[in-house]
Amino acid sequence: MSEHEGPSGLDDLDTRIRAAREREMAETEQKPGRRTSSSGIALGMRISVEFVAGVAVGVGIGWGLDHFFGTKPLLMVLFLLLGGGAGVMNAYRAAKGLDATVGLGMAQKRQAKRTKDR
């Protein structure tokens, strides 16, 4: 292999990598439910954090209200159940990829599309 063949081979490789990335981006845009940027562990961690955060926020609100009203442990138990339900719903939306269709996820998609169209 001569010195001249090395850089041209790298340029060819770079061209093929760019073409493959463009094809993958086009396929991803056609299949909105497909996740390419998240690995399995990242998605699993996000689902568990969504659930735990919902429960923790529910317990915190319930404890604060119980402390304020003096109704220990009634409101904490109630908000524990509500927080658990909210955590399950958030985990479900994260697992199904529905969180990107509303709110911040939708705004990020629109911004990315605007940037790409320029």
ABEGO torsion letter per residue (X at the ends): XBAAAAAAAAAAAAAAAAAAAAAAAAAAAABAABBAABBAAAAAAAAAAAAAAAAAAAAAAAAAAAAAAGAOAAAAAAAAAAAAAAAAAAAAAAAAGAAAABEAAAAAAAAAAAAAAX
